[in-house]
Amino acid sequence: AKHSYVQLADTVTFEDPAARCYGPKEVKEAFRALAHLEPKSIIPPCVVDVQPQGESIALSYALNQSYLGGRLQLKSLLIVTIQLRQLKEIPESEFLVLQMEEHW
């Protein structure tokens, strides 16, 4: 079985000015619905800040995206809080996403 090295925490949250989602099911549904807006990066996402927070790390990404075939452009800041989790069965680690916040 192929392993994804990025997992959503059971308590993951996603917030932006248009939505608040709690738990993996709601977060996955929000991103599935977002796909209908045809997001495309105008400039590749860029890490602009890294803040250690005890056992987790907050990574801030500058985003510049177009939606709806270029009819809408939006610059935003996406803050993703992750935790590194060692896997028992293999030497690799995985990222556990705890929280995502997008500020427009």
Disulfide bonds with the S-S distance in Angstrom:
none
